[in-house]
């Protein structure tokens, strides 16, 4: 994902980005994650996203929908990330 971060043009792009964000969350990689501080994994496997507690099987669809609904703002952050790198992105979506 770090070499091929694309803007969100379709729901498939939103699903791809949400899968990458979840994979970054699990591996601890520092990469594009506009939801840093809003996405937490609990020891019991549940995930809190923006105050809503979700089961692991729910998070992917929920996150993809949120990414799709906020694609304009996220696309702006993706363009910034491509220009200056991962240390600037913090859109607070």
N, C-alpha and C positions, 0 to 999 in steps of 0.2 A: 504494500500500500504506500510506502514512503516514496517509491519511485514513480508510481502511477496514481496520483491522487487527482481524480477528475471531478469536475463540477456536476451537480445533481441536475440532470435533464429529464430523468424518468424515475418511476418507482423502483426499477431495477437498480439504478444508481443509488437510491436511498437505502435499499436493502444491502447493497454491497458496502456502503459506508457504515451502516449500523453494525454489520458483521465485523468489519475491521475495528470499529471502536470497541466492541465487546471482546475481540481477540486481544487488543492492546490492554484492556482492563484485566484480562486473565493472565497475560504474560508480564505485565508491568513495564512494557516497552514505553519509552517516551516518544510519542509520535502525535499525529493529528488527533486530538480528542477535545472537541469544543465543549464537552460536558464534564470536564475535570472539575471535581467538587460537587457535581450533581448526580453522580452515578456511583453507587457503593455496593460491594458484594459482602453479604453477611456470612458468618461461619455456617449457618444452616442451609446455605445455597440460594436463599432469596436475594433479590437485588432491589435496592431502592433507587428509583429514578425520579428526581425532582419531587421528592416527598411521597411518592406512591410506591408501595411495596409490591413487587411482582415475583411470580415464580419464574425459574429459569426458562421454561418453555414459552412464557408470555413476553419476555423482555425484547426479543428480536423484532417481533411484529410491532410492539408498542414504540420501540425506538425508531424503527423505519418510518412509521406513520408520523412521528414527531419530526424526524429529519425532513420528510417530504413536505410537511406543513410549513417548515421554517427554511425551505431551500434557498430563498432569496438571501437571507442573512448568512446562511452557511456558505453559499457560493462566494459571497464577499470575503468570508474568513478563509476559504480555500485559496482564493486568489492572493490574499495577504500572506498565507502560509507558504505558498509557492515562491513569493518574492523574498521574504525575510527569514523563513524557517520556522521551526516549531516553538520557539520561545515567546512569540508574540501573541499567538492565538488564545483568546479568552473572551468568547462572545457572550457567555452567560445565557445561552439559549434555554 
